[in-house]
Amino acid sequence: MYCPHCGRTLVESGGKFFCYPGQACFAGGVAAALRERFPAPRPAAPEFEVGCRPDEWWCPGCGVPLGEGSACSVCGGTIADLRVRLVELAPHRDENGSWAWGHS
């Protein structure tokens, strides 16, 4: 599973997913939704430079930047209806250590 905020590999522990570089924890309903929608994560595509950037979301199943409407062009998965919960319940720090509130 990949972080929807930055595209880095998440660590699963105790039913939660953690993005250690971004200090984000995906738990409860958010973790369950990610697990249900992206049950078989794929190897990340090497041509993308991961990182938390304003207005950019990543596919939790493929590790690629999401297209318009927060849909993945590789697997067809979407996080469009999860974006508000991802920002509110699993905030993420940017490359400078500041909280990344720039997602829309």
Residue pairs with C-beta under 8 A, 6 or more apart in sequence:
1 9
1 10
1 12
1 17
1 34
1 35
1 38
1 41
1 60
1 61
2 8
2 9
2 10
2 41
2 44
2 58
2 59
2 60
2 61
2 62
2 63
3 9
3 10
3 17
3 19
3 22
3 24
3 58
3 60
3 92
4 34
4 57
4 58
4 59
4 60
4 79
4 82
4 86
5 19
5 22
5 24
5 52
5 57
5 58
5 86
5 90
5 92
5 100
5 103
6 19
6 21
6 22
6 50
6 51
6 52
6 58
6 92
7 44
7 48
7 50
7 51
7 58
7 63
7 64
7 65
8 19
8 21
8 22
8 50
9 44
9 63
10 17
10 18
10 19
10 26
10 60
11 17
11 18
11 19
11 20
12 18
15 27
15 31
16 25
16 26
16 27
16 31
17 25
17 26
17 27
17 31
17 34
18 24
18 25
18 26
19 25
19 26
19 92
21 93
22 52
22 92
22 93
22 94
22 100
23 92
23 93
24 90
24 91
24 92
24 93
25 90
26 34
26 86
26 89
26 90
27 89
27 90
28 89
29 85
30 82
30 85
30 86
30 89
30 90
33 82
34 60
34 79
34 82
37 60
37 61
37 77
37 78
37 79
38 59
38 60
38 61
38 75
38 77
40 61
41 60
41 61
41 62
41 63
42 61
42 62
42 63
42 74
42 75
43 63
44 50
44 62
44 63
44 64
45 62
45 63
45 64
45 74
48 63
48 64
48 65
50 58
50 63
51 95
52 92
52 93
52 94
52 95
52 100
53 94
53 102
54 100
54 102
54 103
55 102
55 103
55 104
56 65
56 66
56 103
57 65
57 66
57 70
57 79
57 83
57 103
58 64
58 65
58 66
59 65
59 66
59 72
59 74
59 75
59 77
59 79
60 77
60 79
61 72
61 75
61 77
62 72
62 74
62 75
62 77
64 72
64 73
64 74
66 72
66 78
66 79
67 73
69 78
69 80
70 78
70 79
70 80
70 83
71 77
71 78
71 80
72 78
79 86
83 103
83 104
86 103
87 101
87 103
91 99
91 100
91 101
92 99
92 100
93 99
93 100
94 100
94 102
